[in-house]
Amino acid sequence: MPIYDYRCPSCGITEHSYPMREAPPALDCACGLPARKLVTAARLGKGSSTAMRLLDQTQSTASEPAVVRSPPPAAPNRPVSRNPLHATLPRPGK
Ligand SMILES: [Zn+2]
């Protein structure tokens, strides 16, 4: 998603990411004052579409975490290490 600059009279310039055509002309700043969108060059990124998709997904996890309906399936019960010394290490929940 492109990044847009908004100027608040109190806080200065802040960056916000919106899908194209959905960037509002003004938004409410965290301080409560209206911040107007600035006219700037589009910053669409220079990476490949795969890299940009990864960046967008990574950024979206901060505000839009994945919703799950059940816990992940239990891991198969098999030894991770065959080193006998590892068996003496404390186990979680025991
Ligand atoms: Zn502000």
PDB file of the backbone (N, CA, C, O) and the ligand in Angstrom, with CONECT records:
HET     ZN  A 101       1
ATOM      1  N   MET A   1       0.839  -1.187   0.000  1.00  0.00           N
ATOM      2  CA  MET A   1       0.000   0.000   0.000  1.00  0.00           C
ATOM      3  C   MET A   1       0.876   1.238   0.000  1.00  0.00           C
ATOM      4  O   MET A   1       1.937   1.249   0.623  1.00  0.00           O
ATOM      5  N   PRO A   2       0.447   2.268  -0.684  1.00  0.00           N
ATOM      6  CA  PRO A   2       1.228   3.500  -0.681  1.00  0.00           C
ATOM      7  C   PRO A   2       1.157   4.196   0.678  1.00  0.00           C
ATOM      8  O   PRO A   2       0.240   3.988   1.472  1.00  0.00           O
ATOM      9  N   ILE A   3       2.155   5.018   0.899  1.00  0.00           N
ATOM     10  CA  ILE A   3       2.244   5.761   2.154  1.00  0.00           C
ATOM     11  C   ILE A   3       1.900   7.218   1.861  1.00  0.00           C
ATOM     12  O   ILE A   3       2.385   7.798   0.890  1.00  0.00           O
ATOM     13  N   TYR A   4       1.062   7.798   2.707  1.00  0.00           N
ATOM     14  CA  TYR A   4       0.659   9.190   2.553  1.00  0.00           C
ATOM     15  C   TYR A   4       1.121   9.980   3.763  1.00  0.00           C
ATOM     16  O   TYR A   4       1.144   9.481   4.889  1.00  0.00           O
ATOM     17  N   ASP A   5       1.490  11.229   3.500  1.00  0.00           N
ATOM     18  CA  ASP A   5       1.896  12.141   4.569  1.00  0.00           C
ATOM     19  C   ASP A   5       0.709  13.003   4.968  1.00  0.00           C
ATOM     20  O   ASP A   5      -0.046  13.489   4.126  1.00  0.00           O
ATOM     21  N   TYR A   6       0.566  13.178   6.274  1.00  0.00           N
ATOM     22  CA  TYR A   6      -0.462  14.062   6.816  1.00  0.00           C
ATOM     23  C   TYR A   6       0.223  15.044   7.758  1.00  0.00           C
ATOM     24  O   TYR A   6       1.102  14.669   8.534  1.00  0.00           O
ATOM     25  N   ARG A   7      -0.192  16.304   7.678  1.00  0.00           N
ATOM     26  CA  ARG A   7       0.408  17.332   8.526  1.00  0.00           C
ATOM     27  C   ARG A   7      -0.590  17.788   9.578  1.00  0.00           C
ATOM     28  O   ARG A   7      -1.680  18.271   9.271  1.00  0.00           O
ATOM     29  N   CYS A   8      -0.186  17.619  10.810  1.00  0.00           N
ATOM     30  CA  CYS A   8      -0.967  18.116  11.943  1.00  0.00           C
ATOM     31  C   CYS A   8      -0.345  19.442  12.354  1.00  0.00           C
ATOM     32  O   CYS A   8       0.881  19.544  12.409  1.00  0.00           O
ATOM     33  N   PRO A   9      -1.159  20.474  12.648  1.00  0.00           N
ATOM     34  CA  PRO A   9      -0.581  21.760  13.050  1.00  0.00           C
ATOM     35  C   PRO A   9       0.196  21.672  14.358  1.00  0.00           C
ATOM     36  O   PRO A   9       1.040  22.527  14.626  1.00  0.00           O
ATOM     37  N   SER A  10      -0.067  20.671  15.167  1.00  0.00           N
ATOM     38  CA  SER A  10       0.626  20.541  16.455  1.00  0.00           C
ATOM     39  C   SER A  10       1.754  19.517  16.401  1.00  0.00           C
ATOM     40  O   SER A  10       2.843  19.776  16.913  1.00  0.00           O
ATOM     41  N   CYS A  11       1.512  18.362  15.791  1.00  0.00           N
ATOM     42  CA  CYS A  11       2.470  17.245  15.833  1.00  0.00           C
ATOM     43  C   CYS A  11       3.415  17.219  14.639  1.00  0.00           C
ATOM     44  O   CYS A  11       4.468  16.584  14.704  1.00  0.00           O
ATOM     45  N   GLY A  12       3.063  17.888  13.563  1.00  0.00           N
ATOM     46  CA  GLY A  12       3.909  17.854  12.378  1.00  0.00           C
ATOM     47  C   GLY A  12       3.439  16.794  11.396  1.00  0.00           C
ATOM     48  O   GLY A  12       2.257  16.452  11.344  1.00  0.00           O
ATOM     49  N   ILE A  13       4.385  16.282  10.617  1.00  0.00           N
ATOM     50  CA  ILE A  13       4.059  15.353   9.543  1.00  0.00           C
ATOM     51  C   ILE A  13       4.113  13.928  10.065  1.00  0.00           C
ATOM     52  O   ILE A  13       5.076  13.527  10.717  1.00  0.00           O
ATOM     53  N   THR A  14       3.065  13.168   9.769  1.00  0.00           N
ATOM     54  CA  THR A  14       3.035  11.749  10.110  1.00  0.00           C
ATOM     55  C   THR A  14       2.722  10.955   8.845  1.00  0.00           C
ATOM     56  O   THR A  14       2.136  11.481   7.899  1.00  0.00           O
ATOM     57  N   GLU A  15       3.115   9.697   8.840  1.00  0.00           N
ATOM     58  CA  GLU A  15       2.894   8.832   7.686  1.00  0.00           C
ATOM     59  C   GLU A  15       1.789   7.835   7.996  1.00  0.00           C
ATOM     60  O   GLU A  15       1.715   7.283   9.094  1.00  0.00           O
ATOM     61  N   HIS A  16       0.941   7.619   7.013  1.00  0.00           N
ATOM     62  CA  HIS A  16      -0.131   6.628   7.145  1.00  0.00           C
ATOM     63  C   HIS A  16      -0.230   5.865   5.837  1.00  0.00           C
ATOM     64  O   HIS A  16      -0.002   6.418   4.761  1.00  0.00           O
ATOM     65  N   SER A  17      -0.570   4.603   5.939  1.00  0.00           N
ATOM     66  CA  SER A  17      -0.686   3.747   4.774  1.00  0.00           C
ATOM     67  C   SER A  17      -2.152   3.440   4.508  1.00  0.00           C
ATOM     68  O   SER A  17      -2.873   2.990   5.398  1.00  0.00           O
ATOM     69  N   TYR A  18      -2.581   3.683   3.290  1.00  0.00           N
ATOM     70  CA  TYR A  18      -3.956   3.403   2.889  1.00  0.00           C
ATOM     71  C   TYR A  18      -3.934   2.778   1.506  1.00  0.00           C
ATOM     72  O   TYR A  18      -3.010   3.028   0.732  1.00  0.00           O
ATOM     73  N   PRO A  19      -4.925   1.976   1.184  1.00  0.00           N
ATOM     74  CA  PRO A  19      -5.057   1.534  -0.200  1.00  0.00           C
ATOM     75  C   PRO A  19      -5.322   2.739  -1.098  1.00  0.00           C
ATOM     76  O   PRO A  19      -5.882   3.741  -0.655  1.00  0.00           O
ATOM     77  N   MET A  20      -4.921   2.636  -2.342  1.00  0.00           N
ATOM     78  CA  MET A  20      -5.171   3.730  -3.269  1.00  0.00           C
ATOM     79  C   MET A  20      -6.666   3.990  -3.355  1.00  0.00           C
ATOM     80  O   MET A  20      -7.470   3.063  -3.262  1.00  0.00           O
ATOM     81  N   ARG A  21      -7.030   5.233  -3.530  1.00  0.00           N
ATOM     82  CA  ARG A  21      -8.410   5.721  -3.605  1.00  0.00           C
ATOM     83  C   ARG A  21      -9.099   5.709  -2.250  1.00  0.00           C
ATOM     84  O   ARG A  21     -10.239   6.164  -2.152  1.00  0.00           O
ATOM     85  N   GLU A  22      -8.462   5.213  -1.213  1.00  0.00           N
ATOM     86  CA  GLU A  22      -9.110   5.190   0.090  1.00  0.00           C
ATOM     87  C   GLU A  22      -8.436   6.125   1.081  1.00  0.00           C
ATOM     88  O   GLU A  22      -8.842   6.194   2.241  1.00  0.00           O
ATOM     89  N   ALA A  23      -7.416   6.840   0.641  1.00  0.00           N
ATOM     90  CA  ALA A  23      -6.736   7.770   1.539  1.00  0.00           C
ATOM     91  C   ALA A  23      -7.636   8.983   1.752  1.00  0.00           C
ATOM     92  O   ALA A  23      -7.960   9.676   0.788  1.00  0.00           O
ATOM     93  N   PRO A  24      -8.050   9.258   2.998  1.00  0.00           N
ATOM     94  CA  PRO A  24      -8.922  10.400   3.236  1.00  0.00           C
ATOM     95  C   PRO A  24      -8.143  11.707   3.068  1.00  0.00           C
ATOM     96  O   PRO A  24      -6.933  11.741   3.297  1.00  0.00           O
ATOM     97  N   PRO A  25      -8.832  12.786   2.669  1.00  0.00           N
ATOM     98  CA  PRO A  25      -8.144  14.073   2.506  1.00  0.00           C
ATOM     99  C   PRO A  25      -7.677  14.652   3.834  1.00  0.00           C
ATOM    100  O   PRO A  25      -6.757  15.468   3.869  1.00  0.00           O
ATOM    101  N   ALA A  26      -8.306  14.235   4.924  1.00  0.00           N
ATOM    102  CA  ALA A  26      -7.895  14.679   6.264  1.00  0.00           C
ATOM    103  C   ALA A  26      -8.284  13.594   7.250  1.00  0.00           C
ATOM    104  O   ALA A  26      -9.224  12.834   7.019  1.00  0.00           O
ATOM    105  N   LEU A  27      -7.559  13.531   8.335  1.00  0.00           N
ATOM    106  CA  LEU A  27      -7.891  12.574   9.387  1.00  0.00           C
ATOM    107  C   LEU A  27      -7.623  13.213  10.739  1.00  0.00           C
ATOM    108  O   LEU A  27      -6.961  14.245  10.843  1.00  0.00           O
ATOM    109  N   ASP A  28      -8.154  12.572  11.766  1.00  0.00           N
ATOM    110  CA  ASP A  28      -7.973  13.084  13.116  1.00  0.00           C
ATOM    111  C   ASP A  28      -6.635  12.601  13.645  1.00  0.00           C
ATOM    112  O   ASP A  28      -6.379  11.398  13.681  1.00  0.00           O
ATOM    113  N   CYS A  29      -5.799  13.508  14.049  1.00  0.00           N
ATOM    114  CA  CYS A  29      -4.503  13.172  14.618  1.00  0.00           C
ATOM    115  C   CYS A  29      -4.709  12.623  16.026  1.00  0.00           C
ATOM    116  O   CYS A  29      -5.785  12.760  16.608  1.00  0.00           O
ATOM    117  N   ALA A  30      -3.674  12.007  16.556  1.00  0.00           N
ATOM    118  CA  ALA A  30      -3.751  11.460  17.909  1.00  0.00           C
ATOM    119  C   ALA A  30      -3.985  12.573  18.932  1.00  0.00           C
ATOM    120  O   ALA A  30      -4.535  12.316  20.003  1.00  0.00           O
ATOM    121  N   CYS A  31      -3.580  13.787  18.622  1.00  0.00           N
ATOM    122  CA  CYS A  31      -3.753  14.907  19.548  1.00  0.00           C
ATOM    123  C   CYS A  31      -5.152  15.501  19.443  1.00  0.00           C
ATOM    124  O   CYS A  31      -5.519  16.355  20.250  1.00  0.00           O
ATOM    125  N   GLY A  32      -5.946  15.060  18.452  1.00  0.00           N
ATOM    126  CA  GLY A  32      -7.301  15.552  18.322  1.00  0.00           C
ATOM    127  C   GLY A  32      -7.495  16.601  17.252  1.00  0.00           C
ATOM    128  O   GLY A  32      -8.631  16.895  16.878  1.00  0.00           O
ATOM    129  N   LEU A  33      -6.417  17.171  16.751  1.00  0.00           N
ATOM    130  CA  LEU A  33      -6.539  18.180  15.705  1.00  0.00           C
ATOM    131  C   LEU A  33      -6.632  17.486  14.346  1.00  0.00           C
ATOM    132  O   LEU A  33      -6.143  16.368  14.187  1.00  0.00           O
ATOM    133  N   PRO A  34      -7.260  18.145  13.366  1.00  0.00           N
ATOM    134  CA  PRO A  34      -7.327  17.550  12.032  1.00  0.00           C
ATOM    135  C   PRO A  34      -5.967  17.644  11.333  1.00  0.00           C
ATOM    136  O   PRO A  34      -5.292  18.673  11.386  1.00  0.00           O
ATOM    137  N   ALA A  35      -5.585  16.544  10.677  1.00  0.00           N
ATOM    138  CA  ALA A  35      -4.337  16.504   9.905  1.00  0.00           C
ATOM    139  C   ALA A  35      -4.703  16.368   8.438  1.00  0.00           C
ATOM    140  O   ALA A  35      -5.427  15.451   8.050  1.00  0.00           O
ATOM    141  N   ARG A  36      -4.194  17.289   7.626  1.00  0.00           N
ATOM    142  CA  ARG A  36      -4.539  17.295   6.207  1.00  0.00           C
ATOM    143  C   ARG A  36      -3.502  16.510   5.417  1.00  0.00           C
ATOM    144  O   ARG A  36      -2.316  16.506   5.747  1.00  0.00           O
ATOM    145  N   LYS A  37      -3.970  15.850   4.374  1.00  0.00           N
ATOM    146  CA  LYS A  37      -3.075  15.078   3.514  1.00  0.00           C
ATOM    147  C   LYS A  37      -2.230  16.028   2.678  1.00  0.00           C
ATOM    148  O   LYS A  37      -2.728  17.018   2.143  1.00  0.00           O
ATOM    149  N   LEU A  38      -0.956  15.714   2.577  1.00  0.00           N
ATOM    150  CA  LEU A  38      -0.043  16.517   1.785  1.00  0.00           C
ATOM    151  C   LEU A  38       0.082  15.923   0.388  1.00  0.00           C
ATOM    152  O   LEU A  38      -0.097  14.723   0.185  1.00  0.00           O
ATOM    153  N   VAL A  39       0.389  16.780  -0.554  1.00  0.00           N
ATOM    154  CA  VAL A  39       0.640  16.318  -1.908  1.00  0.00           C
ATOM    155  C   VAL A  39       2.118  15.981  -2.004  1.00  0.00           C
ATOM    156  O   VAL A  39       2.971  16.866  -1.956  1.00  0.00           O
ATOM    157  N   THR A  40       2.410  14.710  -2.137  1.00  0.00           N
ATOM    158  CA  THR A  40       3.795  14.247  -2.225  1.00  0.00           C
ATOM    159  C   THR A  40       3.899  13.222  -3.343  1.00  0.00           C
ATOM    160  O   THR A  40       2.896  12.776  -3.900  1.00  0.00           O
ATOM    161  N   ALA A  41       5.119  12.866  -3.653  1.00  0.00           N
ATOM    162  CA  ALA A  41       5.332  11.814  -4.636  1.00  0.00           C
ATOM    163  C   ALA A  41       4.891  10.485  -4.034  1.00  0.00           C
ATOM    164  O   ALA A  41       5.074  10.240  -2.842  1.00  0.00           O
ATOM    165  N   ALA A  42       4.317   9.643  -4.859  1.00  0.00           N
ATOM    166  CA  ALA A  42       3.860   8.342  -4.383  1.00  0.00           C
ATOM    167  C   ALA A  42       5.056   7.484  -4.013  1.00  0.00           C
ATOM    168  O   ALA A  42       6.012   7.363  -4.780  1.00  0.00           O
ATOM    169  N   ARG A  43       4.993   6.893  -2.834  1.00  0.00           N
ATOM    170  CA  ARG A  43       6.050   5.973  -2.403  1.00  0.00           C
ATOM    171  C   ARG A  43       5.478   4.563  -2.465  1.00  0.00           C
ATOM    172  O   ARG A  43       4.900   4.062  -1.501  1.00  0.00           O
ATOM    173  N   LEU A  44       5.650   3.954  -3.599  1.00  0.00           N
ATOM    174  CA  LEU A  44       5.049   2.643  -3.822  1.00  0.00           C
ATOM    175  C   LEU A  44       6.031   1.522  -3.565  1.00  0.00           C
ATOM    176  O   LEU A  44       5.649   0.354  -3.625  1.00  0.00           O
ATOM    177  N   GLY A  45       7.265   1.833  -3.285  1.00  0.00           N
ATOM    178  CA  GLY A  45       8.248   0.782  -3.037  1.00  0.00           C
ATOM    179  C   GLY A  45       9.008   0.450  -4.298  1.00  0.00           C
ATOM    180  O   GLY A  45       8.546   0.699  -5.412  1.00  0.00           O
ATOM    181  N   LYS A  46      10.173  -0.113  -4.103  1.00  0.00           N
ATOM    182  CA  LYS A  46      11.032  -0.427  -5.234  1.00  0.00           C
ATOM    183  C   LYS A  46      11.232  -1.924  -5.398  1.00  0.00           C
ATOM    184  O   LYS A  46      11.863  -2.357  -6.363  1.00  0.00           O
ATOM    185  N   GLY A  47      10.708  -2.725  -4.476  1.00  0.00           N
ATOM    186  CA  GLY A  47      10.942  -4.155  -4.531  1.00  0.00           C
ATOM    187  C   GLY A  47      10.016  -4.863  -5.499  1.00  0.00           C
ATOM    188  O   GLY A  47       9.164  -4.241  -6.134  1.00  0.00           O
ATOM    189  N   SER A  48      10.191  -6.152  -5.604  1.00  0.00           N
ATOM    190  CA  SER A  48       9.316  -6.958  -6.452  1.00  0.00           C
ATOM    191  C   SER A  48       7.945  -7.043  -5.790  1.00  0.00           C
ATOM    192  O   SER A  48       7.789  -6.689  -4.622  1.00  0.00           O
ATOM    193  N   SER A  49       6.974  -7.506  -6.529  1.00  0.00           N
ATOM    194  CA  SER A  49       5.634  -7.611  -5.961  1.00  0.00           C
ATOM    195  C   SER A  49       5.620  -8.597  -4.798  1.00  0.00           C
ATOM    196  O   SER A  49       4.876  -8.401  -3.837  1.00  0.00           O
ATOM    197  N   THR A  50       6.426  -9.647  -4.867  1.00  0.00           N
ATOM    198  CA  THR A  50       6.487 -10.598  -3.764  1.00  0.00           C
ATOM    199  C   THR A  50       7.045  -9.928  -2.517  1.00  0.00           C
ATOM    200  O   THR A  50       6.525 -10.112  -1.417  1.00  0.00           O
ATOM    201  N   ALA A  51       8.107  -9.150  -2.695  1.00  0.00           N
ATOM    202  CA  ALA A  51       8.699  -8.465  -1.550  1.00  0.00           C
ATOM    203  C   ALA A  51       7.719  -7.440  -0.983  1.00  0.00           C
ATOM    204  O   ALA A  51       7.594  -7.318   0.236  1.00  0.00           O
ATOM    205  N   MET A  52       7.033  -6.712  -1.837  1.00  0.00           N
ATOM    206  CA  MET A  52       6.079  -5.714  -1.355  1.00  0.00           C
ATOM    207  C   MET A  52       4.914  -6.387  -0.639  1.00  0.00           C
ATOM    208  O   MET A  52       4.424  -5.878   0.369  1.00  0.00           O
ATOM    209  N   ARG A  53       4.466  -7.540  -1.160  1.00  0.00           N
ATOM    210  CA  ARG A  53       3.375  -8.256  -0.498  1.00  0.00           C
ATOM    211  C   ARG A  53       3.815  -8.711   0.899  1.00  0.00           C
ATOM    212  O   ARG A  53       3.052  -8.626   1.861  1.00  0.00           O
ATOM    213  N   LEU A  54       5.059  -9.192   0.992  1.00  0.00           N
ATOM    214  CA  LEU A  54       5.578  -9.618   2.295  1.00  0.00           C
ATOM    215  C   LEU A  54       5.645  -8.441   3.262  1.00  0.00           C
ATOM    216  O   LEU A  54       5.280  -8.575   4.430  1.00  0.00           O
ATOM    217  N   LEU A  55       6.110  -7.288   2.779  1.00  0.00           N
ATOM    218  CA  LEU A  55       6.185  -6.109   3.648  1.00  0.00           C
ATOM    219  C   LEU A  55       4.797  -5.678   4.103  1.00  0.00           C
ATOM    220  O   LEU A  55       4.601  -5.348   5.273  1.00  0.00           O
ATOM    221  N   ASP A  56       3.832  -5.681   3.184  1.00  0.00           N
ATOM    222  CA  ASP A  56       2.472  -5.292   3.555  1.00  0.00           C
ATOM    223  C   ASP A  56       1.892  -6.259   4.573  1.00  0.00           C
ATOM    224  O   ASP A  56       1.237  -5.836   5.526  1.00  0.00           O
ATOM    225  N   GLN A  57       2.125  -7.556   4.382  1.00  0.00           N
ATOM    226  CA  GLN A  57       1.599  -8.536   5.335  1.00  0.00           C
ATOM    227  C   GLN A  57       2.270  -8.372   6.693  1.00  0.00           C
ATOM    228  O   GLN A  57       1.617  -8.487   7.730  1.00  0.00           O
ATOM    229  N   THR A  58       3.566  -8.107   6.687  1.00  0.00           N
ATOM    230  CA  THR A  58       4.269  -7.935   7.945  1.00  0.00           C
ATOM    231  C   THR A  58       3.764  -6.710   8.685  1.00  0.00           C
ATOM    232  O   THR A  58       3.572  -6.750   9.901  1.00  0.00           O
ATOM    233  N   GLN A  59       3.550  -5.625   7.961  1.00  0.00           N
ATOM    234  CA  GLN A  59       3.038  -4.410   8.602  1.00  0.00           C
ATOM    235  C   GLN A  59       1.612  -4.600   9.079  1.00  0.00           C
ATOM    236  O   GLN A  59       1.232  -4.065  10.121  1.00  0.00           O
ATOM    237  N   SER A  60       0.818  -5.355   8.335  1.00  0.00           N
ATOM    238  CA  SER A  60      -0.585  -5.506   8.714  1.00  0.00           C
ATOM    239  C   SER A  60      -0.740  -6.367   9.961  1.00  0.00           C
ATOM    240  O   SER A  60      -1.765  -6.267  10.636  1.00  0.00           O
ATOM    241  N   THR A  61       0.241  -7.212  10.296  1.00  0.00           N
ATOM    242  CA  THR A  61       0.105  -8.030  11.497  1.00  0.00           C
ATOM    243  C   THR A  61       0.122  -7.174  12.756  1.00  0.00           C
ATOM    244  O   THR A  61      -0.347  -7.615  13.805  1.00  0.00           O
ATOM    245  N   ALA A  62       0.654  -5.957  12.670  1.00  0.00           N
ATOM    246  CA  ALA A  62       0.683  -5.093  13.848  1.00  0.00           C
ATOM    247  C   ALA A  62      -0.709  -4.581  14.182  1.00  0.00           C
ATOM    248  O   ALA A  62      -1.041  -4.426  15.358  1.00  0.00           O
ATOM    249  N   SER A  63      -1.529  -4.315  13.172  1.00  0.00           N
ATOM    250  CA  SER A  63      -2.848  -3.752  13.427  1.00  0.00           C
ATOM    251  C   SER A  63      -3.973  -4.716  13.090  1.00  0.00           C
ATOM    252  O   SER A  63      -5.097  -4.539  13.559  1.00  0.00           O
ATOM    253  N   GLU A  64      -3.690  -5.735  12.283  1.00  0.00           N
ATOM    254  CA  GLU A  64      -4.734  -6.673  11.868  1.00  0.00           C
ATOM    255  C   GLU A  64      -4.220  -8.098  12.055  1.00  0.00           C
ATOM    256  O   GLU A  64      -3.920  -8.781  11.076  1.00  0.00           O
ATOM    257  N   PRO A  65      -4.116  -8.554  13.309  1.00  0.00           N
ATOM    258  CA  PRO A  65      -3.584  -9.905  13.506  1.00  0.00           C
ATOM    259  C   PRO A  65      -4.516 -10.959  12.918  1.00  0.00           C
ATOM    260  O   PRO A  65      -5.726 -10.755  12.819  1.00  0.00           O
ATOM    261  N   ALA A  66      -3.932 -12.082  12.532  1.00  0.00           N
ATOM    262  CA  ALA A  66      -4.710 -13.165  11.960  1.00  0.00           C
ATOM    263  C   ALA A  66      -5.668 -13.721  13.023  1.00  0.00           C
ATOM    264  O   ALA A  66      -5.287 -13.917  14.177  1.00  0.00           O
ATOM    265  N   VAL A  67      -6.902 -13.967  12.614  1.00  0.00           N
ATOM    266  CA  VAL A  67      -7.908 -14.502  13.524  1.00  0.00           C
ATOM    267  C   VAL A  67      -7.965 -16.009  13.329  1.00  0.00           C
ATOM    268  O   VAL A  67      -8.112 -16.492  12.206  1.00  0.00           O
ATOM    269  N   VAL A  68      -7.849 -16.747  14.420  1.00  0.00           N
ATOM    270  CA  VAL A  68      -7.933 -18.199  14.351  1.00  0.00           C
ATOM    271  C   VAL A  68      -9.170 -18.644  15.120  1.00  0.00           C
ATOM    272  O   VAL A  68      -9.602 -17.966  16.053  1.00  0.00           O
ATOM    273  N   ARG A  69      -9.738 -19.775  14.733  1.00  0.00           N
ATOM    274  CA  ARG A  69     -10.946 -20.286  15.367  1.00  0.00           C
ATOM    275  C   ARG A  69     -10.645 -21.450  16.309  1.00  0.00           C
ATOM    276  O   ARG A  69     -11.513 -21.876  17.070  1.00  0.00           O
ATOM    277  N   SER A  70      -9.421 -21.960  16.258  1.00  0.00           N
ATOM    278  CA  SER A  70      -9.059 -23.062  17.138  1.00  0.00           C
ATOM    279  C   SER A  70      -7.552 -23.038  17.329  1.00  0.00           C
ATOM    280  O   SER A  70      -6.828 -22.439  16.534  1.00  0.00           O
ATOM    281  N   PRO A  71      -7.083 -23.687  18.380  1.00  0.00           N
ATOM    282  CA  PRO A  71      -5.623 -23.739  18.572  1.00  0.00           C
ATOM    283  C   PRO A  71      -4.982 -24.573  17.468  1.00  0.00           C
ATOM    284  O   PRO A  71      -5.649 -25.394  16.839  1.00  0.00           O
ATOM    285  N   PRO A  72      -3.715 -24.367  17.240  1.00  0.00           N
ATOM    286  CA  PRO A  72      -3.052 -25.151  16.193  1.00  0.00           C
ATOM    287  C   PRO A  72      -3.037 -26.626  16.576  1.00  0.00           C
ATOM    288  O   PRO A  72      -3.081 -26.957  17.761  1.00  0.00           O
ATOM    289  N   PRO A  73      -2.977 -27.510  15.594  1.00  0.00           N
ATOM    290  CA  PRO A  73      -2.964 -28.934  15.909  1.00  0.00           C
ATOM    291  C   PRO A  73      -1.739 -29.286  16.742  1.00  0.00           C
ATOM    292  O   PRO A  73      -0.688 -28.653  16.643  1.00  0.00           O
ATOM    293  N   ALA A  74      -1.909 -30.318  17.569  1.00  0.00           N
ATOM    294  CA  ALA A  74      -0.816 -30.732  18.446  1.00  0.00           C
ATOM    295  C   ALA A  74       0.357 -31.236  17.616  1.00  0.00           C
ATOM    296  O   ALA A  74       0.188 -31.878  16.579  1.00  0.00           O
ATOM    297  N   ALA A  75       1.538 -30.927  18.102  1.00  0.00           N
ATOM    298  CA  ALA A  75       2.738 -31.388  17.405  1.00  0.00           C
ATOM    299  C   ALA A  75       2.860 -32.899  17.565  1.00  0.00           C
ATOM    300  O   ALA A  75       2.499 -33.442  18.609  1.00  0.00           O
ATOM    301  N   PRO A  76       3.355 -33.566  16.565  1.00  0.00           N
ATOM    302  CA  PRO A  76       3.531 -35.014  16.704  1.00  0.00           C
ATOM    303  C   PRO A  76       4.493 -35.317  17.842  1.00  0.00           C
ATOM    304  O   PRO A  76       5.463 -34.591  18.061  1.00  0.00           O
ATOM    305  N   ASN A  77       4.216 -36.385  18.555  1.00  0.00           N
ATOM    306  CA  ASN A  77       5.000 -36.746  19.731  1.00  0.00           C
ATOM    307  C   ASN A  77       6.215 -37.558  19.304  1.00  0.00           C
ATOM    308  O   ASN A  77       6.204 -38.788  19.329  1.00  0.00           O
ATOM    309  N   ARG A  78       7.233 -36.860  18.923  1.00  0.00           N
ATOM    310  CA  ARG A  78       8.458 -37.543  18.532  1.00  0.00           C
ATOM    311  C   ARG A  78       9.636 -36.787  19.117  1.00  0.00           C
ATOM    312  O   ARG A  78       9.561 -35.573  19.307  1.00  0.00           O
ATOM    313  N   PRO A  79      10.723 -37.488  19.404  1.00  0.00           N
ATOM    314  CA  PRO A  79      11.881 -36.800  19.985  1.00  0.00           C
ATOM    315  C   PRO A  79      12.506 -35.846  18.978  1.00  0.00           C
ATOM    316  O   PRO A  79      12.650 -36.157  17.796  1.00  0.00           O
ATOM    317  N   VAL A  80      12.868 -34.690  19.480  1.00  0.00           N
ATOM    318  CA  VAL A  80      13.507 -33.700  18.633  1.00  0.00           C
ATOM    319  C   VAL A  80      14.996 -33.993  18.541  1.00  0.00           C
ATOM    320  O   VAL A  80      15.611 -33.808  17.491  1.00  0.00           O
ATOM    321  N   SER A  81      15.567 -34.449  19.639  1.00  0.00           N
ATOM    322  CA  SER A  81      17.000 -34.706  19.675  1.00  0.00           C
ATOM    323  C   SER A  81      17.242 -36.135  20.162  1.00  0.00           C
ATOM    324  O   SER A  81      16.498 -36.641  21.002  1.00  0.00           O
ATOM    325  N   ARG A  82      18.243 -36.760  19.655  1.00  0.00           N
ATOM    326  CA  ARG A  82      18.595 -38.112  20.107  1.00  0.00           C
ATOM    327  C   ARG A  82      19.756 -38.077  21.098  1.00  0.00           C
ATOM    328  O   ARG A  82      20.208 -39.130  21.549  1.00  0.00           O
ATOM    329  N   ASN A  83      20.243 -36.898  21.441  1.00  0.00           N
ATOM    330  CA  ASN A  83      21.310 -36.769  22.420  1.00  0.00           C
ATOM    331  C   ASN A  83      20.762 -37.123  23.799  1.00  0.00           C
ATOM    332  O   ASN A  83      19.838 -36.451  24.255  1.00  0.00           O
ATOM    333  N   PRO A  84      21.289 -38.160  24.501  1.00  0.00           N
ATOM    334  CA  PRO A  84      20.736 -38.556  25.804  1.00  0.00           C
ATOM    335  C   PRO A  84      20.857 -37.466  26.858  1.00  0.00           C
ATOM    336  O   PRO A  84      20.089 -37.466  27.820  1.00  0.00           O
ATOM    337  N   LEU A  85      21.789 -36.544  26.708  1.00  0.00           N
ATOM    338  CA  LEU A  85      21.913 -35.464  27.691  1.00  0.00           C
ATOM    339  C   LEU A  85      20.709 -34.520  27.610  1.00  0.00           C
ATOM    340  O   LEU A  85      20.331 -33.915  28.613  1.00  0.00           O
ATOM    341  N   HIS A  86      20.116 -34.391  26.444  1.00  0.00           N
ATOM    342  CA  HIS A  86      18.964 -33.499  26.307  1.00  0.00           C
ATOM    343  C   HIS A  86      17.757 -34.038  27.065  1.00  0.00           C
ATOM    344  O   HIS A  86      16.882 -33.263  27.450  1.00  0.00           O
ATOM    345  N   ALA A  87      17.690 -35.339  27.285  1.00  0.00           N
ATOM    346  CA  ALA A  87      16.563 -35.914  28.029  1.00  0.00           C
ATOM    347  C   ALA A  87      16.590 -35.505  29.488  1.00  0.00           C
ATOM    348  O   ALA A  87      15.558 -35.572  30.155  1.00  0.00           O
ATOM    349  N   THR A  88      17.743 -35.081  30.012  1.00  0.00           N
ATOM    350  CA  THR A  88      17.829 -34.682  31.420  1.00  0.00           C
ATOM    351  C   THR A  88      17.441 -33.216  31.628  1.00  0.00           C
ATOM    352  O   THR A  88      17.323 -32.764  32.767  1.00  0.00           O
ATOM    353  N   LEU A  89      17.247 -32.491  30.564  1.00  0.00           N
ATOM    354  CA  LEU A  89      16.875 -31.074  30.699  1.00  0.00           C
ATOM    355  C   LEU A  89      15.444 -30.979  31.211  1.00  0.00           C
ATOM    356  O   LEU A  89      14.624 -31.844  30.906  1.00  0.00           O
ATOM    357  N   PRO A  90      15.130 -29.934  31.988  1.00  0.00           N
ATOM    358  CA  PRO A  90      13.752 -29.774  32.481  1.00  0.00           C
ATOM    359  C   PRO A  90      12.781 -29.551  31.311  1.00  0.00           C
ATOM    360  O   PRO A  90      13.119 -28.913  30.313  1.00  0.00           O
ATOM    361  N   ARG A  91      11.573 -30.094  31.464  1.00  0.00           N
ATOM    362  CA  ARG A  91      10.544 -29.980  30.437  1.00  0.00           C
ATOM    363  C   ARG A  91       9.471 -28.998  30.906  1.00  0.00           C
ATOM    364  O   ARG A  91       9.194 -28.921  32.103  1.00  0.00           O
ATOM    365  N   PRO A  92       8.879 -28.269  30.013  1.00  0.00           N
ATOM    366  CA  PRO A  92       7.812 -27.350  30.420  1.00  0.00           C
ATOM    367  C   PRO A  92       6.604 -28.133  30.916  1.00  0.00           C
ATOM    368  O   PRO A  92       6.209 -29.134  30.317  1.00  0.00           O
ATOM    369  N   GLY A  93       6.027 -27.667  32.011  1.00  0.00           N
ATOM    370  CA  GLY A  93       4.829 -28.275  32.554  1.00  0.00           C
ATOM    371  C   GLY A  93       5.100 -29.502  33.409  1.00  0.00           C
ATOM    372  O   GLY A  93       4.154 -30.176  33.816  1.00  0.00           O
ATOM    373  N   LYS A  94       6.332 -29.808  33.689  1.00  0.00           N
ATOM    374  CA  LYS A  94       6.627 -30.992  34.515  1.00  0.00           C
ATOM    375  C   LYS A  94       7.451 -30.600  35.722  1.00  0.00           C
ATOM    376  O   LYS A  94       7.800 -31.455  36.536  1.00  0.00           O
TER     377      LYS A  94
HETATM  378 ZN    ZN A 101      -1.431  16.103  16.188  1.00  0.00          ZN2+
END
